[in-house]
C-alpha cells in the first residue's frame, strides 16, 4: 500500500484564553500562531460559581 508507507502526519494543538479580542490576539502573538495555522476558535461559556473561570476562547491550530 503506497498510502500506508507515507507518513504525512499533521498535528493539532490548542490554547485557551479569556474571551476578549485583545486577550486572543495577545495569546496568538505570544505563541507565534499565524492566521493560516488556525483551524477553529470556539467560545466557551464561563462557570458562574465563586472563583470559576469566566468566558474563554479555545483555539485549535496546526503545529
Secondary structure, 3 states (H helix, E strand, C coil): CHHHHCCCCCCEEEEEEECCHHHHHHHHHHHCCCHHHEEEEEEECCCCCCCCCCCEEEEEEEC
